[in-house]
Amino acid sequence: MGSTGEPAPEIKYSKPLGIRFVEYVKGSAISYKTHQAIVLIITFFAYLAYHATRKTTSVVKSALDPQSPDVALQLQSIFFWRRADSHKPLERPRNSLALGVGAGWAPFNGSDGTALLGELDVAFLFVYATGMFFSGHVGDRMDLRVFLTIGMVGTGLFTALYGVGYWANIHMFYYYLIVQMLAGLFQSTGWPSVVAVVGNWFGKKKRGLIMGIWNAHTSLGNITGSVVASVLLKYGWGWSMVVPGFGIVFVGLVLFFFLPVSPDAVGANIDDHDLSSPKKEGDELAVPLLNINSDHRNAVGFLEAWRIPGVASFSLCLFFSKLVAYTFLYWLPFYISHTAIEGRYLSNEESGNLSTLFDVGGVVGGILAGHISDRLDARAITAASFMYCAIPALFFYRNYGHVSMTLNIILMLITGMFVNGPYALITTAVSADLGTHSSLKGNSRALATVTAIIDGTGSIGAAVGPLLTGYISTNSWSAVFTMLMGAALIAGLLLTKLVMAEVASKIQGARTHELPRSTPSELEV
């Protein structure tokens, strides 16, 4: 996967059957703008479904591992006793079966159950991260509609097989481990593919605000997965896995029949309105972000993509950013169910529903980060600022979130906004900026690879966070939050060079009464 090699073969896409049927009923061809709308809607719900199936395991954690009983601590929790001067949240004692948490599910209901659940998370995310580095390469060389369909059906199958363990009465840890690893492999097909499809249809000119809105599918997927899994939990935890699994299979079939991968595949022509102005000699060609059918040069190699200015810095930043975000993704419902709020423990269903507010804050954060980075023309400054603000947000949520439900909700929304804002910005607008960097000299065959590198590196961090949490939380949740605050600090510091370059650019622009349009990545030379 170096910078040299044979050119990727030209791919001939066929028009989806659903598009043919619609055009037959309509009696005329679908317009270019309508195709764009179809692409945005289908890719939005496709990745929403990916994240919904990814979120379900965090909800069933509290049903699999109730952490049950120590008599003295039971009495402490029943009477909600604590020192009058203590400001620490009251955590559900280990082994609190008498509190109505449930008996759990072997092998996760033992003393090492929390650690075992953490190992499942890291296995899933490690395979996901590894697969991510290859999925962009494979996706560039086959029909993305077929590639996505295979990924979504496979994801649904193995998500459902996890839940089948409930009815089949499976208590073998390695069954769940293997199922999670295979689910992670199929999950890795999603992100580089949807970005590549969107890139085929939309021009090079991007806006962080628009991509931030589109990226809401991540948080909305988490919310959907949490709500569906929480509602179904009372019928048996297996339903919380099987139903979302069937859901992504259904969306995958819709995608197969209706997703137009590229304009060439459906014979679409750009409307005159899209050609806003004639190209002047010497101007940069406004080509799509990634168009496999129109660019037959060699696809940019793995090592060459790493050398694009800014890729390494943002990749490492995302490593720590996703470490924080995915720790919340996988452990927040569990943490809530084991921490008394106003002296009361919430049920598993209540905890899962409350945890969705973190993702509501994430939607706001993604849109806000994109908008701010557009206005400032400063991706690195925006991402670093959000990561620094996440540190006090994490501190206050841990230490004061238990005081009242209202305060918990407010602090959770704020934390979600600052944690998920830079994560959303880097995986969308920043990845697109770097995938079309000026150093590539117009080669459009880099976006999928760059996207896979950035998100793949981040996904390794996403695996490390939940794994460490599985072990650290058995002793202290305060230590977990300390780890998360440290990760947020490192994420911000990793962008220092780019931040300084952007600040210098702003100062120079102010002195010359001119604000140059440039991305932070272009400044890192």
C-alpha positions as a printed NumPy array, in Angstrom:
array([[  0.   ,   0.   ,   0.   ],
       [  2.8  ,   2.39 ,  -0.789],
       [  2.71 ,   5.388,  -3.016],
       [  3.333,   3.382,  -6.167],
       [  1.389,   0.631,  -7.85 ],
       [ -0.942,  -0.101, -10.709],
       [ -3.865,   2.227, -11.327],
       [ -7.113,   1.067,  -9.769],
       [ -9.412,  -0.456, -12.39 ],
       [-12.221,   1.637, -13.746],
       [-15.521,   0.624, -12.183],
       [-18.704,   0.516, -14.233],
       [-21.66 ,   1.144, -11.954],
       [-25.174,   0.042, -12.881],
       [-28.323,   2.026, -12.227],
       [-30.081,   0.719,  -9.081],
       [-33.342,  -1.143,  -9.692],
       [-35.251,   1.207,  -7.418],
       [-34.135,   4.241,  -9.424],
       [-35.159,   2.499, -12.643],
       [-38.593,   1.737, -11.195],
       [-39.141,   5.33 , -10.041],
       [-38.135,   6.686, -13.434],
       [-40.43 ,   4.165, -15.15 ],
       [-43.411,   5.223, -13.01 ],
       [-42.537,   8.898, -13.361],
       [-42.016,   8.596, -17.099],
       [-38.898,  10.748, -17.053],
       [-35.363,  10.801, -15.684],
       [-34.69 ,  11.938, -12.121],
       [-32.949,  15.308, -11.91 ],
       [-29.424,  15.773, -10.633],
       [-30.615,  17.637,  -7.533],
       [-33.1  ,  14.894,  -6.718],
       [-30.288,  12.349,  -6.967],
       [-28.252,  14.48 ,  -4.556],
       [-31.154,  14.539,  -2.108],
       [-31.509,  10.752,  -2.38 ],
       [-27.791,  10.315,  -1.69 ],
       [-27.875,  12.542,   1.386],
       [-30.974,  10.862,   2.821],
       [-29.862,   7.275,   2.206],
       [-26.283,   7.773,   3.436],
       [-27.638,   9.63 ,   6.473],
       [-29.908,   6.752,   7.494],
       [-27.313,   4.149,   6.526],
       [-24.737,   5.49 ,   8.948],
       [-27.434,   6.188,  11.526],
       [-28.201,   2.447,  11.369],
       [-24.506,   1.582,  11.727],
       [-24.272,   3.625,  14.927],
       [-27.606,   2.382,  16.279],
       [-26.325,  -1.215,  16.203],
       [-23.029,  -0.08 ,  17.731],
       [-24.786,   1.592,  20.659],
       [-26.965,  -1.335,  21.756],
       [-24.186,  -3.183,  23.613],
       [-23.763,  -0.234,  25.991],
       [-27.418,  -0.502,  27.015],
       [-27.4  ,  -4.266,  27.629],
       [-24.241,  -3.989,  29.771],
       [-26.238,  -3.216,  32.909],
       [-28.475,  -6.237,  32.262],
       [-25.52 ,  -8.574,  31.716],
       [-23.471,  -7.304,  34.669],
       [-25.617,  -5.992,  37.556],
       [-22.646,  -5.966,  39.98 ],
       [-24.454,  -7.668,  42.818],
       [-24.198,  -7.864,  46.679],
       [-22.323,  -6.864,  49.717],
       [-24.725,  -6.619,  52.63 ],
       [-23.128,  -3.659,  54.361],
       [-23.027,  -1.648,  51.167],
       [-26.599,  -2.682,  50.396],
       [-27.71 ,  -1.051,  53.643],
       [-25.658,   2.014,  52.777],
       [-27.368,   2.341,  49.408],
       [-30.854,   1.578,  50.749],
       [-30.659,   4.342,  53.324],
       [-28.528,   6.573,  51.046],
       [-26.049,   7.19 ,  53.841],
       [-22.978,   9.268,  53.26 ],
       [-20.953,  11.815,  55.172],
       [-22.681,  15.152,  55.35 ],
       [-19.661,  16.939,  53.892],
       [-19.166,  14.505,  51.019],
       [-19.711,  15.813,  47.481],
       [-18.872,  12.541,  45.779],
       [-21.655,  10.795,  43.844],
       [-23.087,   7.724,  45.534],
       [-22.229,   4.735,  43.388],
       [-24.238,   1.538,  43.302],
       [-22.381,  -0.969,  45.476],
       [-20.94 ,  -4.086,  43.93 ],
       [-23.391,  -6.966,  44.062],
       [-26.634,  -5.098,  44.613],
       [-29.023,  -7.862,  43.594],
       [-31.388,  -6.917,  46.412],
       [-31.879,  -3.529,  44.799],
       [-33.727,  -5.057,  41.895],
       [-30.977,  -4.857,  39.327],
       [-31.411,  -8.489,  38.26 ],
       [-29.28 , -11.612,  38.348],
       [-27.295, -10.735,  35.239],
       [-26.003, -13.129,  32.624],
       [-23.074, -15.479,  33.011],
       [-20.186, -15.097,  32.431],
       [-20.632, -11.339,  32.885],
       [-22.301, -11.376,  36.309],
       [-19.214, -12.454,  38.227],
       [-16.567, -10.382,  39.943],
       [-14.724,  -9.87 ,  36.643],
       [-17.859,  -9.164,  34.596],
       [-17.096,  -5.481,  34.028],
       [-13.605,  -6.304,  32.769],
       [-15.014,  -8.969,  30.427],
       [-17.444,  -6.446,  28.945],
       [-14.534,  -4.08 ,  28.446],
       [-12.678,  -6.824,  26.57 ],
       [-15.659,  -7.265,  24.236],
       [-15.577,  -3.551,  23.494],
       [-11.883,  -3.494,  22.715],
       [-12.146,  -6.614,  20.535],
       [-14.94 ,  -5.01 ,  18.523],
       [-13.151,  -1.696,  18.182],
       [ -9.724,  -3.181,  17.457],
       [-11.097,  -5.188,  14.539],
       [-13.141,  -2.147,  13.475],
       [-10.066,   0.095,  13.515],
       [ -7.928,  -2.446,  11.663],
       [-10.626,  -3.023,   9.069],
       [-11.   ,   0.721,   8.597],
       [ -7.465,   1.012,   7.212],
       [ -8.361,  -1.462,   4.452],
       [-12.016,  -0.622,   3.781],
       [-11.227,   2.58 ,   1.905],
       [ -8.718,   0.7  ,  -0.268],
       [-11.281,  -2.046,  -1.047],
       [-14.127,   0.399,  -1.51 ],
       [-12.141,   2.274,  -4.176],
       [-11.934,  -0.928,  -6.191],
       [-15.495,  -2.252,  -6.166],
       [-19.084,  -1.015,  -6.439],
       [-19.658,   1.003,  -3.264],
       [-23.371,   0.177,  -3.297],
       [-22.595,  -3.535,  -3.139],
       [-19.786,  -2.965,  -0.62 ],
       [-22.074,  -1.013,   1.712],
       [-24.879,  -3.54 ,   1.374],
       [-22.552,  -6.4  ,   2.315],
       [-21.293,  -4.406,   5.28 ],
       [-24.771,  -3.541,   6.547],
       [-26.206,  -7.044,   6.15 ],
       [-23.137,  -8.533,   7.863],
       [-23.391,  -6.003,  10.689],
       [-27.066,  -6.838,  11.193],
       [-26.411, -10.574,  11.15 ],
       [-23.744, -10.541,  13.847],
       [-25.554,  -7.958,  15.98 ],
       [-28.571, -10.286,  15.963],
       [-26.391, -13.328,  16.709],
       [-25.196, -11.561,  19.872],
       [-28.825, -11.375,  20.993],
       [-29.505, -14.974,  19.989],
       [-27.31 , -15.943,  22.932],
       [-30.211, -14.926,  25.184],
       [-32.661, -17.484,  23.775],
       [-30.023, -20.129,  23.094],
       [-28.867, -19.773,  26.717],
       [-25.238, -19.308,  25.641],
       [-22.837, -18.508,  28.477],
       [-19.526, -18.938,  26.651],
       [-17.481, -15.745,  26.672],
       [-15.738, -16.662,  23.419],
       [-19.066, -16.861,  21.568],
       [-19.76 , -13.198,  22.318],
       [-16.124, -12.289,  21.644],
       [-16.121, -13.828,  18.152],
       [-19.521, -12.363,  17.281],
       [-18.373,  -8.886,  18.354],
       [-15.148,  -9.132,  16.372],
       [-17.009, -10.104,  13.193],
       [-19.53 ,  -7.313,  13.789],
       [-16.616,  -4.872,  14.07 ],
       [-15.17 ,  -6.091,  10.766],
       [-18.418,  -5.446,   8.888],
       [-18.935,  -2.124,  10.706],
       [-15.637,  -0.846,   9.253],
       [-17.164,  -0.762,   5.759],
       [-19.402,   2.167,   6.634],
       [-17.64 ,   5.47 ,   7.1  ],
       [-15.117,   5.58 ,   4.2  ],
       [-17.856,   4.338,   1.856],
       [-20.558,   6.866,   2.739],
       [-18.014,   9.706,   2.581],
       [-16.866,   8.494,  -0.844],
       [-20.447,   8.276,  -2.169],
       [-21.297,  11.756,  -0.918],
       [-18.035,  12.963,  -2.43 ],
       [-19.035,  11.618,  -5.839],
       [-22.098,  13.848,  -5.875],
       [-21.015,  17.058,  -4.176],
       [-18.39 ,  19.511,  -5.299],
       [-15.097,  20.329,  -3.701],
       [-16.407,  23.458,  -2.04 ],
       [-17.409,  22.413,   1.474],
       [-18.89 ,  24.06 ,   4.514],
       [-18.334,  22.761,   8.032],
       [-21.885,  23.73 ,   8.969],
       [-23.434,  21.562,   6.237],
       [-21.213,  18.602,   7.05 ],
       [-21.884,  19.102,  10.746],
       [-25.616,  18.838,  10.119],
       [-25.159,  15.753,   7.935],
       [-22.888,  14.234,  10.579],
       [-25.794,  14.358,  13.046],
       [-26.475,  10.793,  11.896],
       [-23.785,   9.653,  14.355],
       [-25.458,  11.089,  17.442],
       [-28.97 ,  10.357,  16.203],
       [-27.885,   6.765,  15.589],
       [-26.634,   6.557,  19.167],
       [-29.921,   7.995,  20.407],
       [-31.966,   5.597,  18.292],
       [-29.932,   2.617,  19.439],
       [-30.219,   3.653,  23.085],
       [-33.97 ,   4.25 ,  22.993],
       [-34.816,   1.079,  21.055],
       [-32.532,  -1.109,  23.18 ],
       [-33.785,   0.454,  26.434],
       [-37.449,  -0.003,  25.545],
       [-36.921,  -3.635,  24.547],
       [-34.73 ,  -4.475,  27.539],
       [-37.718,  -5.331,  29.755],
       [-38.718,  -8.096,  27.334],
       [-35.259,  -9.685,  27.533],
       [-31.859,  -8.277,  26.585],
       [-31.748, -10.414,  23.431],
       [-34.442,  -8.264,  21.834],
       [-32.248,  -5.191,  22.365],
       [-29.71 ,  -6.703,  19.961],
       [-31.87 ,  -8.586,  17.455],
       [-34.292,  -5.773,  16.553],
       [-31.555,  -3.183,  15.732],
       [-29.784,  -5.95 ,  13.782],
       [-32.845,  -6.503,  11.608],
       [-33.176,  -2.721,  11.295],
       [-29.774,  -2.22 ,   9.645],
       [-30.425,  -5.142,   7.283],
       [-33.632,  -3.427,   6.147],
       [-31.83 ,  -0.097,   5.589],
       [-29.083,  -1.975,   3.732],
       [-31.62 ,  -3.451,   1.309],
       [-33.155,  -0.013,   0.721],
       [-29.646,   1.286,   0.015],
       [-28.987,  -1.533,  -2.47 ],
       [-32.12 ,  -0.734,  -4.484],
       [-31.976,   3.069,  -4.378],
       [-28.458,   4.44 ,  -3.777],
       [-26.923,   6.061,  -6.89 ],
       [-23.195,   5.73 ,  -6.261],
       [-22.105,   8.323,  -8.815],
       [-23.6  ,  10.529, -11.548],
       [-22.131,   8.208, -14.188],
       [-24.055,   5.275, -12.735],
       [-27.441,   6.877, -13.417],
       [-26.597,   9.06 , -16.4  ],
       [-27.27 ,  12.229, -14.414],
       [-26.213,  15.605, -15.779],
       [-25.356,  18.596, -13.626],
       [-28.019,  21.279, -13.949],
       [-26.972,  24.641, -15.328],
       [-27.616,  26.09 , -11.883],
       [-24.817,  23.941, -10.439],
       [-22.331,  25.422, -12.882],
       [-22.416,  28.703, -11.008],
       [-19.643,  30.397, -12.947],
       [-17.326,  29.548, -15.865],
       [-13.868,  28.412, -14.907],
       [-11.179,  31.004, -15.456],
       [ -7.799,  30.032, -16.754],
       [ -5.551,  29.11 , -13.851],
       [ -8.443,  28.561, -11.416],
       [ -8.635,  25.326,  -9.458],
       [-10.957,  22.856, -11.085],
       [-14.124,  22.345,  -9.04 ],
       [-14.239,  18.566,  -9.251],
       [-16.119,  16.264,  -6.93 ],
       [-14.332,  15.215,  -3.765],
       [-13.919,  11.704,  -5.045],
       [-15.013,  10.47 ,  -8.433],
       [-13.678,   7.051,  -9.29 ],
       [-15.005,   7.13 , -12.816],
       [-13.464,  10.464, -13.766],
       [ -9.973,  10.161, -12.313],
       [ -7.89 ,   7.232, -13.569],
       [ -4.615,   8.111, -11.909],
       [ -3.139,   5.879,  -9.241],
       [ -5.064,   5.87 ,  -5.993],
       [ -2.957,   7.606,  -3.342],
       [ -1.03 ,   5.036,  -1.309],
       [ -1.275,   4.532,   2.438],
       [  2.145,   5.988,   3.306],
       [  1.751,   8.837,   0.834],
       [ -1.569,   9.764,   2.454],
       [  0.083,   9.842,   5.886],
       [  2.578,  12.392,   4.541],
       [ -0.145,  14.851,   3.527],
       [  0.374,  17.89 ,   5.797],
       [ -2.037,  17.788,   8.723],
       [ -3.088,  14.14 ,   8.436],
       [ -0.809,  12.896,  11.236],
       [ -1.734,  15.713,  13.638],
       [ -5.485,  15.364,  13.188],
       [ -5.287,  11.552,  13.215],
       [ -3.522,  11.515,  16.579],
       [ -5.876,  14.183,  17.913],
       [ -8.825,  12.007,  16.896],
       [ -7.219,   9.047,  18.68 ],
       [ -7.671,  10.811,  22.012],
       [-10.913,  12.533,  21.05 ],
       [-12.585,   9.217,  20.18 ],
       [-11.109,   7.644,  23.299],
       [-13.26 ,  10.064,  25.294],
       [-16.31 ,   9.914,  23.024],
       [-16.445,   6.115,  22.797],
       [-15.958,   5.657,  26.512],
       [-19.222,   7.56 ,  26.892],
       [-20.765,   5.661,  23.991],
       [-20.117,   2.277,  25.599],
       [-20.195,   3.045,  29.325],
       [-22.478,   6.027,  30.   ],
       [-25.719,   4.016,  30.521],
       [-23.812,   1.65 ,  32.822],
       [-22.306,   4.568,  34.761],
       [-25.699,   6.248,  35.17 ],
       [-27.385,   3.055,  36.386],
       [-24.683,   2.619,  39.034],
       [-24.616,   6.214,  40.29 ],
       [-27.386,   7.592,  42.485],
       [-28.956,  10.826,  41.211],
       [-30.716,  12.723,  44.004],
       [-30.241,   9.602,  46.115],
       [-32.048,   7.283,  43.702],
       [-30.735,   4.686,  41.287],
       [-32.303,   4.668,  37.852],
       [-33.462,   1.49 ,  36.174],
       [-31.601,   0.123,  33.162],
       [-34.26 ,   1.519,  30.835],
       [-34.217,   4.948,  32.505],
       [-30.407,   5.038,  32.367],
       [-30.365,   4.17 ,  28.674],
       [-32.913,   6.857,  27.858],
       [-31.149,   9.508,  29.949],
       [-27.814,   8.736,  28.269],
       [-29.249,   9.845,  24.909],
       [-28.962,  13.457,  26.062],
       [-25.19 ,  13.16 ,  25.699],
       [-25.753,  12.55 ,  21.998],
       [-28.262,  15.402,  21.784],
       [-25.459,  17.633,  23.016],
       [-23.223,  15.957,  20.431],
       [-25.551,  16.976,  17.59 ],
       [-25.409,  20.584,  18.762],
       [-21.641,  20.355,  19.208],
       [-21.039,  19.001,  15.707],
       [-23.136,  21.724,  14.071],
       [-21.645,  24.451,  16.284],
       [-18.05 ,  23.324,  15.667],
       [-18.644,  23.261,  11.92 ],
       [-20.252,  26.707,  11.922],
       [-17.533,  28.263,  14.099],
       [-14.746,  26.741,  12.006],
       [-16.398,  28.185,   8.886],
       [-16.703,  31.658,  10.37 ],
       [-13.14 ,  31.654,  11.704],
       [-11.736,  29.668,   8.787],
       [ -9.809,  27.797,  11.468],
       [-10.422,  24.074,  11.877],
       [ -7.542,  23.438,  14.309],
       [ -8.366,  26.363,  16.607],
       [-11.98 ,  25.234,  16.799],
       [-11.187,  21.568,  17.466],
       [ -8.531,  22.357,  20.091],
       [-10.777,  24.884,  21.867],
       [-13.596,  22.352,  22.134],
       [-11.237,  19.726,  23.565],
       [ -9.944,  22.146,  26.192],
       [-13.516,  23.091,  27.151],
       [-14.353,  19.388,  27.502],
       [-11.961,  19.144,  30.487],
       [-13.977,  21.295,  32.944],
       [-17.203,  19.861,  31.496],
       [-16.06 ,  16.338,  32.418],
       [-14.976,  17.489,  35.871],
       [-18.299,  19.132,  36.692],
       [-20.368,  16.233,  35.343],
       [-18.519,  13.715,  37.497],
       [-18.592,  15.783,  40.688],
       [-21.988,  17.476,  40.466],
       [-24.075,  15.395,  38.045],
       [-25.51 ,  13.396,  40.96 ],
       [-26.85 ,  16.428,  42.838],
       [-30.099,  16.697,  40.89 ],
       [-31.654,  15.363,  37.712],
       [-31.843,  18.862,  36.227],
       [-28.159,  19.524,  36.848],
       [-27.261,  16.081,  35.489],
       [-29.133,  16.79 ,  32.257],
       [-27.564,  20.231,  31.802],
       [-24.024,  19.005,  32.481],
       [-24.506,  15.959,  30.245],
       [-25.657,  18.139,  27.342],
       [-22.669,  20.461,  27.783],
       [-20.232,  17.546,  28.041],
       [-21.681,  15.912,  24.916],
       [-21.373,  19.186,  23.022],
       [-17.677,  19.682,  23.792],
       [-16.658,  16.016,  23.504],
       [-18.441,  15.23 ,  20.226],
       [-17.943,  18.622,  18.533],
       [-14.278,  18.142,  17.522],
       [-14.88 ,  14.44 ,  16.808],
       [-17.592,  15.372,  14.292],
       [-15.52 ,  18.184,  12.786],
       [-12.391,  16.081,  12.241],
       [-14.19 ,  13.089,  10.708],
       [-16.109,  15.236,   8.226],
       [-14.901,  18.69 ,   7.176],
       [-11.265,  18.19 ,   8.185],
       [-11.07 ,  14.791,   6.457],
       [-12.56 ,  16.291,   3.314],
       [-10.105,  19.212,   3.443],
       [ -7.118,  16.918,   3.772],
       [ -8.421,  14.434,   1.19 ],
       [ -8.4  ,  17.222,  -1.398],
       [ -5.215,  18.902,  -0.178],
       [ -3.323,  21.117,  -2.61 ],
       [ -0.242,  18.892,  -2.342],
       [ -2.18 ,  16.193,  -4.243],
       [ -2.252,  18.437,  -7.334],
       [ -5.884,  17.696,  -8.103],
       [ -5.727,  13.934,  -7.611],
       [ -9.197,  13.076,  -6.309],
       [ -8.246,   9.496,  -5.434],
       [ -7.184,  10.278,  -1.843],
       [-10.375,  11.032,   0.072],
       [-11.395,   7.481,   0.991],
       [ -7.841,   6.607,   2.04 ],
       [ -7.35 ,   9.791,   4.086],
       [-10.771,   9.357,   5.707],
       [ -9.914,   5.753,   6.58 ],
       [ -6.529,   6.746,   8.048],
       [ -7.954,   9.507,  10.233],
       [-10.981,   7.57 ,  11.437],
       [ -9.02 ,   4.313,  11.693],
       [ -6.432,   5.931,  13.957],
       [ -9.222,   7.479,  15.985],
       [-10.915,   4.102,  16.263],
       [ -7.826,   2.631,  17.919],
       [ -8.299,   5.251,  20.614],
       [-11.983,   4.33 ,  20.68 ],
       [-10.907,   0.772,  21.518],
       [ -8.42 ,   1.795,  24.2  ],
       [-10.859,   4.011,  26.137],
       [-13.592,   1.428,  26.814],
       [-10.963,  -1.249,  27.558],
       [ -9.263,   0.868,  30.207],
       [-12.64 ,   1.877,  31.603],
       [-13.626,  -1.769,  32.048],
       [-10.672,  -2.257,  34.39 ],
       [-10.381,   1.167,  36.043],
       [-14.103,   1.485,  36.849],
       [-13.979,  -1.602,  39.076],
       [-11.944,   0.489,  41.523],
       [-12.98 ,   4.087,  40.896],
       [-15.103,   6.015,  38.424],
       [-13.269,   9.164,  39.494],
       [-10.097,   7.636,  38.06 ],
       [-11.955,   6.994,  34.79 ],
       [-12.923,  10.654,  34.511],
       [ -9.354,  11.696,  35.323],
       [ -8.199,   9.534,  32.415],
       [-10.772,  11.164,  30.122],
       [ -9.735,  14.682,  31.134],
       [ -6.093,  13.794,  30.458],
       [ -7.008,  12.431,  27.024],
       [ -8.919,  15.621,  26.174],
       [ -5.898,  17.712,  27.174],
       [ -3.531,  15.662,  25.005],
       [ -5.955,  15.874,  22.05 ],
       [ -5.885,  19.652,  22.233],
       [ -2.105,  19.829,  22.642],
       [ -1.538,  17.674,  19.552],
       [ -3.016,  20.469,  17.427],
       [ -0.74 ,  23.135,  18.902],
       [  1.433,  23.434,  15.789],
       [ -1.593,  23.863,  13.535],
       [ -3.214,  26.285,  15.976],
       [ -0.096,  28.454,  16.031],
       [  0.027,  28.415,  12.236],
       [ -3.609,  29.512,  12.043],
       [ -3.069,  32.268,  14.606],
       [ -0.013,  33.5  ,  12.69 ],
       [ -2.058,  33.466,   9.496],
       [ -4.803,  35.539,  11.136],
       [ -2.306,  38.064,  12.478],
       [ -0.612,  38.36 ,   9.1  ],
       [ -3.982,  38.718,   7.405],
       [ -5.063,  41.423,   9.838],
       [ -1.856,  43.359,   9.237],
       [ -2.392,  43.311,   5.51 ],
       [ -6.165,  43.894,   5.878],
       [ -6.701,  40.58 ,   4.129],
       [ -8.008,  37.243,   5.408],
       [ -6.574,  34.487,   3.177],
       [ -8.728,  31.44 ,   2.594],
       [ -6.633,  28.46 ,   3.668],
       [ -7.078,  25.319,   5.663],
       [ -4.945,  24.543,   8.696],
       [ -3.523,  21.568,   6.893],
       [ -2.163,  23.77 ,   4.147],
       [ -0.254,  25.76 ,   6.75 ],
       [  1.602,  22.779,   8.153],
       [  4.534,  22.533,   5.778]])
